[in-house]
């Protein structure tokens, strides 16, 4: 298994306190993750999710160079959560 500089779950846990979000459960499969989290009523969820998607996309492209070649600047993580 490839070791990353930072795992996607660790990154999620690192940025979540800034948005008053707590990870309750984290599961994953080959092509997706399921995250159960608790958020404060004032949390800006769309901003948090967009921040996480952007950062995790950069991490994946950095660790898996063929993703960058296949998806470039479009397609991968393109849809925003609103």
Number of C-alpha atoms within 10 A of each C-alpha: 3 6 7 11 9 10 13 18 15 10 14 21 14 10 14 19 12 10 15 16 20 15 15 9 10 11 10 10 7 5 5 8 12 10 14 12 12 13 16 11 9 8 15 13 17 12 14 19 16 16 15 17 20 15 16 19 18 15 17 17 18 14 15 12 10 12 14 17 10 12 13 11 10 10 9 17 16 12 10 12 12 8
